[in-house]
Each structure stands twice: as structure tokens, then as C-alpha cells.
């Protein structure tokens, strides 16, 4: 288990947001509980995959016969969060691995983000990350998180109609 656990049970806010202009944006997963705010850097692809997997998890739970709670099919209006990231954005670490789970005892989606770890190992042991961001959120918040994240990811550079690659504002040459 990591030495430092940045734990958020029922956070006031959890969002993916960006800093910078399309084409050079940095993505962050940010959690807030009261005055405590933690942000970790993500890749765009990690952000999209996390949102897609949350939606898949919630859809599977909604289809299961033994799920004891109601899973919203869409984002509850009162949970929509279109505000920018809390400032200043100070990244605790760059995310290497993310795990996603379901805690049936609390009916919460569990997100764990681990930092990139050094590949150098002694023997056959995998290197242990020193810290983790651990966030537990209810299903409505998880649905809102996934929707916002997919919107943020999709708000980047437009794809070229010919080659599909992202177009820069100052021009684009198809390969």
C-alpha cells in the first residue's frame, strides 16, 4: 500500500479539467473537500478511458438484477459542473495507472490514480507507488463526472475531414 493516500470519501467536487489552449492542453483530475484540493496530471487518453469505463460500469450496474440502488441513465441536472478547475492547479503527481471499482457496501464508484513509477526494479518485484489519489463518489456524481470529462476531451482541436488528424489553428497539412 502506498505511503501517502490522498483520500476523498464523498468529495464536494471531482472533475477533469484542462489548462492551456487546444493542441497544448494539460489535463488534470481534481478533487476537493472543503478547503483541501488535490490535482493529478493525466493524459487526454487516460481521461477519456476513465470516463468511458465509468459509464460502462454504471450501465452494467443498472442492467444487473441484484443492484440495490437506482443508477441514473443520464446526468442528474443538479450535478452538472461546468466550472473551471479550482486555482491554482498544482499537480501532486503525473498519473501512470488508474483503477476503477465498485464498493457495494457504500454504493460508490472508487477511482484510484497512481503516479508514474520508475521502471528500475531490484529483482522480480514490481515497484510500489509512493502515493495514491483515492476518490469514492456516488453514482449520480460518477455519471456527471463521466459526461463532463467526455465533453472536455472532445473540446480540443477539430479533426481534419480528409485525414482525421487534429488541425492546428495556424494550419494543417495532411500526411
C-alpha positions in Angstrom: 0.0 0.0 0.0 1.3 3.5 -0.8 2.8 5.6 2.0 0.6 8.6 1.1 -3.1 8.2 0.5 -4.9 11.4 -0.7 -8.4 10.1 0.3 -11.7 11.7 -0.6 -14.9 10.0 0.6 -17.9 11.9 -0.7 -15.9 14.8 -2.1 -17.5 18.2 -2.6 -16.2 18.1 -6.2 -14.4 15.8 -8.6 -13.7 16.9 -12.2 -11.3 16.5 -15.1 -10.3 19.9 -16.5 -7.6 21.4 -18.6 -5.1 24.2 -18.6 -3.9 25.7 -21.9 -5.2 26.0 -25.4 -6.4 23.1 -27.6 -3.3 21.4 -29.0 -1.3 22.1 -25.9 -3.7 21.4 -23.1 -2.7 19.7 -19.9 -5.4 17.5 -18.3 -5.9 17.3 -14.6 -8.1 15.1 -12.3 -9.0 17.4 -9.4 -10.8 16.5 -6.1 -12.0 19.0 -3.5 -13.3 18.5 0.0 -13.8 21.8 1.9 -10.6 23.8 1.5 -8.5 20.7 0.6 -7.8 20.4 -3.1 -5.7 17.8 -4.8 -4.9 17.6 -8.6 -3.1 15.0 -10.5 -2.0 15.3 -14.1 -3.5 12.9 -16.7 -3.1 12.2 -20.4 -6.0 13.0 -22.6 -6.4 9.3 -23.4 -6.4 8.4 -19.7 -9.2 11.0 -19.1 -11.3 9.6 -22.0 -10.8 6.0 -21.0 -11.7 6.7 -17.4 -14.9 8.4 -18.4 -15.9 5.6 -20.8 -15.2 2.9 -18.2 -17.2 4.7 -15.6 -20.2 4.9 -18.0 -19.7 1.1 -18.8 -19.6 0.3 -15.1 -22.7 2.3 -14.3 -24.5 0.8 -17.3 -23.6 -2.7 -16.2 -24.8 -2.0 -12.6 -28.1 -0.6 -14.0 -28.6 -3.8 -16.0 -27.8 -6.1 -13.1 -30.8 -7.7 -11.3 -29.1 -7.5 -7.9 -28.1 -3.8 -7.8 -29.9 -2.4 -4.7 -29.8 1.2 -5.8 -31.1 3.2 -8.7 -28.4 4.1 -11.3 -29.2 7.2 -13.3 -29.1 6.6 -17.1 -28.1 10.2 -17.7 -26.5 13.1 -15.7 -28.8 14.5 -13.0 -29.3 18.2 -13.8 -28.3 19.3 -10.2 -24.9 17.6 -10.6 -23.8 19.3 -13.8 -20.5 21.1 -13.1 -19.2 23.3 -15.9 -16.9 25.4 -13.8 -13.2 25.6 -14.4 -10.6 23.9 -12.3 -10.0 25.4 -8.8 -7.0 27.6 -9.0 -4.1 27.4 -8.6 -3.7 24.0 -10.2 -0.7 22.3 -8.5 -0.3 18.8 -9.7 0.6 16.3 -6.9 1.9 13.8 -9.5 1.6 12.6 -13.1 -0.7 9.7 -13.3 0.7 6.4 -14.5 -2.1 3.9 -13.7 -5.7 4.3 -12.9 -8.0 1.7 -11.3 -11.8 1.8 -11.2 -14.0 -0.2 -8.9 -17.4 -0.5 -7.2 -17.9 -0.6 -3.5 -21.2 -2.3 -2.9 -21.1 -1.6 0.9 -21.3 2.1 0.3 -22.8 2.1 -3.3 -19.9 4.2 -4.5 -17.6 4.2 -7.6 -14.0 4.1 -6.5 -11.3 5.8 -8.5 -7.6 5.3 -7.7 -4.9 7.2 -9.5 -1.3 6.2 -9.1 1.8 8.1 -10.1 4.2 7.0 -12.8 6.8 4.8 -11.2 10.4 4.3 -12.1 10.9 1.1 -14.1 14.1 0.2 -12.3 13.4 -2.7 -10.0 15.6 -4.9 -7.8 14.8 -8.5 -8.9 11.3 -9.6 -9.8 9.4 -7.2 -7.6 7.2 -4.5 -9.2 8.0 -1.0 -7.9 5.4 0.2 -5.4 4.0 3.7 -5.9 4.6 6.0 -3.0 1.2 7.7 -3.2 -2.3 7.4 -4.5 -5.3 9.6 -5.1 -8.3 7.6 -3.8 -11.8 9.0 -4.5 -15.2 7.5 -3.6 -18.2 9.0 -5.3 -21.9 8.2 -5.5 -23.4 7.0 -8.8 -25.0 10.3 -9.8 -21.7 12.2 -9.3 -19.9 9.5 -11.3 -22.4 9.9 -14.2 -21.9 13.7 -14.1 -18.1 13.2 -13.9 -18.0 10.9 -17.0 -20.2 13.3 -19.0 -18.1 16.4 -18.2 -14.9 14.5 -18.9 -16.0 13.3 -22.3 -17.1 16.9 -23.2 -13.7 18.3 -22.0 -11.8 15.7 -24.1 -14.0 16.4 -27.1 -13.5 20.1 -26.9 -10.0 20.0 -28.3 -8.8 20.6 -31.9 -11.2 19.7 -34.7 -10.3 16.7 -36.8 -9.3 17.1 -40.4 -12.1 16.0 -42.7 -9.5 14.3 -45.0 -7.1 12.5 -42.7 -8.8 12.7 -39.3 -5.7 14.1 -37.6 -6.3 17.2 -35.3 -6.0 20.5 -37.1 -3.9 23.3 -35.6 -5.3 26.8 -35.5 -2.3 28.0 -37.6 -2.7 25.4 -40.4 -2.7 21.7 -41.2 -1.0 19.5 -43.7 -2.4 16.1 -44.4 0.1 13.3 -44.3 
